């Protein structure tokens, strides 16, 4: 149609009041969300490269789906749920729920209480580890476990044999605490398996016995750069010179130490917890968000971490000390939010910055104008606004323009 068609369309829309919309798009999205992508034009993941959130050293960002991620503490604490955990319920904020990428494992998960490790490779779980490293400094972590002697012989008298191993430790140095190596039974009673320090791939100091059908607690700790293990009241050094975050792992070593040795029928871990060394808190910082114009913003966090924010009408960088973190309530263009949790079992699921009211469209019908706003509660229409333009004098009032003569009033084409 060219310029004449465009002119005719605009003229007819103005004259006949056809409701032609004149779009006035702000620079920023109606609101900004981190951690869940519902609308790709405005939402971001915590880990998105173009708008990555900053996290404290004791935190880690984990993906749930292609459109959902979350932040948690770098700890292994778990009640050993099914692997991989389903992707629902989303945004519950509860550890062990909907964390499908938290754990890496080999073999196969077998339904039942806890994590069961089988007698041979692939029969059940072969190994399990967090998908991230843990603990920056000193720590103590422990597992609750038991084992089954199903299939092992029993009878009068006494018998013993060598066994393969189940290990709880740090695979990079092949050290930790091990169950197995040697076991025995007498008088038709359950079998006992040895518990040993495990150092650089070798069985070391014996720490005690664990009877089949009972549960025991294996502890792994670091003080300075020394790794030690404990079972009951007995402890031993497993490694030295270990610093920085560590990769922890539960694994089966199916190697038999002798021709007459046998495999442990099964080992089940039902809990993994931190006794010390977890961060006191973790924090997520959003980038500085430009909402396009001075607006009142309402930040919120799911599932409800401690939320603090700052704002300014002058640009600032995320690492600058000013403006202060004082939860301003006025209208500002630049905003930054931080969310903090002190709970090991709480996930930071989402951070959202809602604009109080963002104008997104303006339209006219005859002498009245309406304006469309995006708000926290949805879209809101405000109007009608009256605009009067004549050839005589006019006076501005609170409600619009007042004609100060009896001259004919015309429909105006201007913006409010």
C-alpha positions as CSV (number, residue, x, y, z in Angstrom):
1,X,0.0,0.0,0.0
2,X,2.9,2.3,0.6
3,X,2.8,5.6,2.4
4,X,-0.7,6.6,1.2
5,X,-2.2,3.4,2.5
6,X,-0.6,3.8,5.9
7,X,-1.8,7.4,6.0
8,X,-5.4,6.5,5.1
9,X,-5.4,3.7,7.6
10,X,-4.2,5.9,10.4
11,X,-6.6,8.7,9.4
12,X,-9.7,6.4,9.3
13,X,-8.8,4.9,12.6
14,X,-8.5,8.3,14.2
15,X,-11.7,9.7,12.6
16,X,-14.0,6.7,13.1
17,X,-12.6,5.6,16.4
18,X,-11.8,2.1,15.3
19,X,-9.6,1.4,18.4
20,X,-6.3,1.3,16.5
21,X,-3.7,0.5,19.1
22,X,-0.5,2.5,19.3
23,X,2.1,0.4,21.1
24,X,4.5,1.9,23.6
25,X,6.7,-1.0,24.6
26,X,9.0,-0.4,27.6
27,X,12.7,-1.5,27.3
28,X,12.2,-4.1,30.1
29,X,9.9,-7.1,30.3
30,X,6.7,-6.8,32.3
31,X,8.5,-8.6,35.1
32,X,11.6,-10.7,35.5
33,X,11.9,-14.2,36.9
34,X,15.0,-16.3,37.7
35,X,14.9,-20.0,38.1
36,X,11.9,-20.9,35.9
37,X,11.2,-20.1,32.3
38,X,7.5,-19.6,31.6
39,X,7.9,-16.9,29.0
40,X,11.3,-17.0,27.2
41,X,11.2,-13.3,26.3
42,X,11.4,-12.3,30.0
43,X,12.4,-15.3,32.2
44,X,15.9,-16.5,32.9
45,X,17.5,-19.5,34.6
46,X,19.8,-18.9,37.5
47,X,22.6,-20.4,35.3
48,X,21.8,-18.6,32.0
49,X,25.1,-17.3,30.5
50,X,23.6,-14.0,29.4
51,X,22.2,-13.1,32.8
52,X,23.8,-15.5,35.2
53,X,23.1,-15.0,38.9
54,X,26.0,-15.0,41.3
55,X,26.0,-17.5,44.2
56,X,28.0,-17.8,47.4
57,X,30.9,-20.4,47.6
58,X,28.8,-22.9,49.6
59,X,26.0,-23.0,47.0
60,X,25.5,-24.8,43.7
61,X,23.0,-24.3,40.8
62,X,21.5,-27.5,39.6
63,X,19.3,-28.0,36.5
64,X,15.9,-29.7,36.9
65,X,14.7,-29.4,33.3
66,X,15.6,-27.2,30.3
67,X,13.3,-24.5,31.7
68,X,13.8,-24.9,35.5
69,X,16.8,-24.8,37.8
70,X,17.4,-24.1,41.5
71,X,20.1,-23.3,44.1
72,X,21.0,-25.5,47.0
73,X,23.8,-26.0,49.5
74,X,26.9,-28.0,48.5
75,X,26.2,-30.8,51.0
76,X,25.4,-34.5,50.4
77,X,22.6,-34.7,53.0
78,X,19.8,-37.0,51.9
79,X,17.4,-39.7,53.0
80,X,18.4,-41.7,49.9
81,X,15.3,-41.2,47.6
82,X,14.7,-43.2,44.4
83,X,17.2,-42.5,41.6
84,X,16.8,-40.5,39.5
85,X,14.2,-38.6,41.5
86,X,11.2,-37.5,39.3
87,X,11.0,-33.9,38.1
88,X,8.0,-33.2,40.2
89,X,6.7,-31.6,42.4
90,X,8.3,-28.4,41.0
91,X,9.2,-25.6,43.2
92,X,8.4,-27.3,46.5
93,X,11.7,-26.0,47.9
94,X,12.3,-29.2,49.7
95,X,15.6,-31.2,49.4
96,X,15.2,-34.7,48.0
97,X,12.1,-33.7,46.1
98,X,12.4,-33.1,42.3
99,X,16.2,-33.2,42.2
100,X,16.7,-35.4,39.2
101,X,20.2,-34.2,38.4
102,X,21.6,-34.1,41.9
103,X,23.0,-37.6,41.9
104,X,25.3,-39.4,39.5
105,X,25.3,-43.2,39.8
106,X,26.3,-46.5,38.1
107,X,24.4,-49.8,38.0
108,X,20.6,-49.6,38.6
109,X,18.4,-48.3,41.3
110,X,16.4,-51.1,42.9
111,X,13.1,-50.1,44.5
112,X,12.9,-50.2,48.3
113,X,14.1,-48.3,51.3
114,X,17.4,-46.5,50.8
115,X,20.1,-47.2,48.2
116,X,20.9,-50.8,47.7
117,X,24.3,-51.9,46.4
118,X,24.4,-55.4,44.9
119,X,26.7,-58.4,45.0
120,X,27.8,-58.1,41.4
121,X,28.2,-55.2,38.9
122,X,24.8,-54.0,37.5
123,X,22.7,-56.1,39.9
124,X,21.8,-53.0,41.9
125,X,23.7,-49.7,42.4
126,X,27.4,-49.9,41.8
127,X,28.3,-46.4,43.0
128,X,26.6,-43.1,43.9
129,X,28.0,-39.6,44.2
130,X,26.7,-36.0,44.3
131,X,26.9,-34.1,41.0
132,X,29.0,-31.5,42.7
133,X,31.9,-31.2,45.2
134,X,31.3,-30.4,48.8
135,X,32.9,-28.6,51.8
136,X,35.4,-25.8,51.6
137,X,37.2,-26.4,54.9
138,X,36.9,-28.8,57.9
139,X,34.0,-31.1,57.8
140,X,32.4,-34.3,59.2
141,X,29.9,-36.3,57.3
142,X,28.4,-39.7,58.0
143,X,26.3,-42.4,56.4
144,X,23.9,-44.9,58.1
145,X,24.1,-48.3,56.5
146,X,23.5,-52.0,56.9
147,X,24.1,-55.2,55.0
148,X,22.5,-58.5,54.3
149,X,24.1,-62.0,54.6
150,X,21.4,-63.6,52.5
151,X,22.9,-66.6,50.7
152,X,25.9,-67.0,53.0
153,X,26.1,-70.3,54.8
154,X,25.3,-70.7,58.5
155,X,25.5,-73.7,60.8
156,X,27.0,-75.0,64.0
157,X,30.6,-74.3,64.6
158,X,32.5,-71.3,63.1
159,X,33.4,-70.3,59.6
160,X,35.1,-67.3,58.0
161,X,36.1,-66.0,54.6
162,X,37.4,-63.1,52.6
163,X,35.1,-60.5,51.0
164,X,35.1,-57.7,48.5
165,X,34.5,-54.1,49.7
166,X,31.9,-51.4,50.0
167,X,33.7,-48.0,50.4
168,X,32.6,-44.5,51.6
169,X,35.2,-41.9,50.8
170,X,37.0,-39.6,48.4
171,X,37.6,-41.4,45.0
172,X,40.3,-39.0,43.8
173,X,42.6,-40.2,46.6
174,X,41.0,-43.7,46.7
175,X,40.6,-43.4,50.5
176,X,37.9,-43.5,53.1
177,X,36.2,-46.2,55.3
178,X,35.4,-49.7,54.0
179,X,33.1,-52.5,54.9
180,X,34.2,-56.1,54.0
181,X,37.6,-57.7,53.4
182,X,37.1,-60.3,56.0
183,X,34.1,-61.8,57.8
184,X,32.9,-64.6,60.0
185,X,30.0,-66.5,61.5
186,X,29.6,-68.9,64.4
187,X,26.8,-71.0,66.0
188,X,24.3,-70.3,63.3
189,X,24.4,-66.5,64.0
190,X,24.4,-63.7,61.5
191,X,27.7,-62.9,59.8
192,X,30.0,-60.1,60.9
193,X,32.0,-58.1,58.4
194,X,35.1,-56.1,59.2
195,X,35.2,-52.3,59.1
196,X,38.5,-50.8,58.1
197,X,40.2,-47.5,57.3
198,X,40.9,-47.5,53.5
199,X,44.0,-45.7,52.4
200,X,45.2,-45.2,48.8
201,X,43.3,-48.3,47.7
202,X,44.5,-50.5,50.5
203,X,42.8,-51.9,53.6
204,X,44.3,-50.4,56.7
205,X,43.5,-50.3,60.4
206,X,40.5,-52.3,61.5
207,X,37.9,-50.2,63.3
208,X,35.4,-52.9,64.3
209,X,32.7,-55.3,63.1
210,X,29.3,-54.7,61.6
211,X,26.8,-57.6,62.0
212,X,24.4,-58.4,59.2
213,X,20.8,-57.1,59.8
214,X,22.0,-54.3,62.0
215,X,22.9,-50.7,61.2
216,X,26.2,-48.8,61.7
217,X,27.4,-45.2,61.2
218,X,30.5,-44.6,59.1
219,X,32.1,-41.1,59.6
220,X,34.5,-39.3,57.3
221,X,36.1,-36.0,58.5
222,X,38.7,-33.5,57.6
223,X,40.7,-31.3,60.0
224,X,43.2,-29.0,58.3
225,X,44.3,-31.2,55.4
226,X,44.0,-34.6,57.2
227,X,41.3,-37.0,56.3
228,X,40.3,-39.5,59.1
229,X,37.5,-42.0,59.5
230,X,35.6,-43.3,62.5
231,X,33.4,-46.3,63.4
232,X,32.0,-46.4,66.9
233,X,34.8,-45.2,69.2
234,X,37.6,-46.2,66.9
235,X,39.2,-43.8,64.4
236,X,42.2,-43.7,62.0
237,X,43.9,-41.5,59.5
238,X,43.1,-42.3,55.9
239,X,44.9,-39.5,54.0
240,X,46.8,-36.3,54.3
241,X,47.3,-33.2,52.2
242,X,43.7,-32.9,51.1
243,X,42.5,-29.3,50.6
244,X,39.6,-27.5,48.8
245,X,36.2,-28.9,48.0
246,X,36.1,-32.7,47.7
247,X,34.1,-35.1,45.6
248,X,32.5,-37.7,47.9
249,X,31.3,-41.1,46.8
250,X,29.8,-44.4,47.8
251,X,31.1,-47.3,45.8
252,X,31.4,-51.1,45.5
253,X,34.8,-52.6,44.8
254,X,33.9,-56.0,43.4
255,X,37.6,-57.2,43.3
256,X,38.0,-60.4,45.3
257,X,41.2,-60.5,47.5
258,X,41.6,-64.2,47.2
259,X,40.4,-67.3,45.3
260,X,38.1,-68.3,48.1
261,X,36.7,-64.8,48.7
262,X,33.0,-64.0,48.1
263,X,31.0,-60.9,47.4
264,X,29.0,-59.1,50.0
265,X,25.4,-60.0,49.2
266,X,24.1,-56.4,49.5
267,X,24.7,-53.2,51.3
268,X,22.0,-50.6,51.9
269,X,22.6,-46.9,52.8
270,X,19.5,-45.2,54.2
271,X,20.9,-41.7,55.2
272,X,23.7,-39.4,54.5
273,X,24.2,-36.3,56.7
274,X,26.5,-33.5,57.6
275,X,27.7,-33.2,61.2
276,X,29.8,-30.1,60.7
277,X,31.3,-28.1,57.8
278,X,28.1,-27.1,56.0
279,X,27.9,-23.4,55.1
280,X,26.0,-21.3,57.7
281,X,24.0,-19.9,54.8
282,X,23.9,-19.6,51.0
283,X,23.0,-16.5,49.0
284,X,21.9,-15.9,45.4
285,X,22.5,-12.4,43.8
286,X,20.5,-11.5,40.7
287,X,22.1,-9.3,38.1
288,X,21.2,-5.6,38.2
289,X,17.8,-5.4,36.4
290,X,17.0,-2.4,34.2
291,X,13.2,-2.1,34.2
292,X,13.3,0.6,31.6
293,X,11.9,3.5,33.6
294,X,11.5,4.4,37.3
295,X,9.0,1.9,38.7
296,X,8.0,0.5,42.0
297,X,9.1,-3.2,42.0
298,X,7.9,-5.9,44.3
299,X,10.6,-8.7,44.8
300,X,9.7,-12.1,46.1
301,X,11.4,-15.5,46.5
302,X,10.1,-19.1,46.4
303,X,9.8,-20.9,48.7
304,X,10.4,-18.0,51.0
305,X,14.1,-17.3,51.7
306,X,15.3,-14.2,53.4
307,X,15.0,-11.5,50.7
308,X,16.9,-8.2,50.5
309,X,17.1,-5.7,47.6
310,X,18.5,-2.4,46.5
311,X,17.7,0.1,43.8
312,X,18.7,3.3,42.1
313,X,17.9,5.6,39.2
314,X,21.6,5.7,38.3
315,X,23.2,2.6,36.7
316,X,25.4,0.5,39.0
317,X,27.2,-2.8,38.8
318,X,26.4,-6.0,40.8
319,X,29.6,-5.8,42.8
320,X,29.5,-2.2,43.8
321,X,28.9,-1.3,47.5
322,X,26.3,1.3,46.7
323,X,23.4,1.7,46.6
324,X,22.8,0.2,50.0
325,X,20.8,-3.0,50.6
326,X,17.9,-1.3,52.4
327,X,14.7,-2.6,50.7
328,X,13.6,0.6,49.0
329,X,9.9,1.0,48.2
330,X,10.0,4.0,45.8
331,X,10.2,4.1,42.0
332,X,13.6,3.3,40.6
333,X,14.9,2.1,37.3
334,X,17.7,-0.3,38.4
335,X,17.1,-3.1,40.9
336,X,19.1,-6.0,42.4
337,X,17.8,-8.7,44.7
338,X,19.6,-11.2,46.9
339,X,18.0,-14.3,48.6
340,X,19.6,-16.2,51.5
341,X,18.7,-19.4,53.3
342,X,20.3,-21.0,56.3
343,X,18.6,-24.4,55.9
344,X,20.4,-27.5,54.5
345,X,17.0,-28.9,53.4
346,X,15.7,-25.7,51.7
347,X,16.1,-25.1,47.9
348,X,16.0,-21.6,46.5
349,X,13.6,-22.2,43.6
350,X,12.8,-18.8,42.1
351,X,13.4,-15.1,42.5
352,X,10.9,-12.7,40.9
353,X,10.8,-9.0,40.4
354,X,7.3,-7.7,39.8
355,X,6.8,-4.3,38.4
356,X,4.0,-2.4,40.2
357,X,2.5,-1.2,36.9
358,X,4.2,-1.1,33.5
359,X,2.4,0.7,30.6
360,X,2.4,-1.5,27.5
361,X,-0.3,0.0,25.2
362,X,-2.3,3.2,24.6
363,X,-5.4,3.5,22.4
364,X,-8.1,6.1,21.6
365,X,-11.7,6.0,20.7
366,X,-13.2,9.4,19.8
367,X,-12.3,11.9,22.5
368,X,-11.3,9.3,25.2
369,X,-8.0,7.4,25.7
370,X,-7.3,4.2,27.6
371,X,-4.0,2.8,28.8
372,X,-3.1,-0.9,29.4
373,X,-0.7,-1.7,32.2
374,X,1.1,-5.0,33.3
375,X,0.9,-5.4,37.1
376,X,1.6,-8.1,39.6
377,X,-2.0,-9.2,39.5
378,X,-2.2,-9.3,35.7
379,X,-3.2,-6.7,33.1
380,X,-5.1,-3.6,34.1
381,X,-6.9,-1.0,31.9
382,X,-7.0,2.6,33.1
383,X,-9.3,5.2,31.5
384,X,-11.0,6.9,30.0
385,X,-8.8,10.0,29.9
386,X,-10.3,13.0,28.1
387,X,-8.2,15.1,25.8
388,X,-9.7,18.2,24.2
389,X,-8.0,20.4,21.6
390,X,-9.5,23.5,20.2
391,X,-8.5,26.6,18.4
392,X,-9.0,28.8,21.4
393,X,-7.2,29.1,24.8
394,X,-7.0,25.9,27.0
395,X,-6.1,25.4,30.6
396,X,-4.6,22.3,32.1
397,X,-6.6,20.7,35.0
398,X,-6.1,17.7,37.1
399,X,-8.4,15.7,34.9
400,X,-7.2,16.9,31.5
401,X,-7.5,20.1,29.4
402,X,-10.3,22.7,29.8
403,X,-11.5,24.7,26.8
404,X,-11.7,28.4,27.8
405,X,-13.9,29.5,24.9
406,X,-17.0,28.3,23.0
407,X,-15.1,27.5,19.9
408,X,-15.7,24.1,18.3
409,X,-13.8,21.2,20.0
410,X,-11.8,18.9,17.9
411,X,-10.5,15.3,18.4
412,X,-6.8,15.4,19.2
413,X,-4.2,13.0,18.0
414,X,-1.6,13.5,20.8
415,X,-0.4,11.1,23.6
416,X,-1.4,11.7,27.1
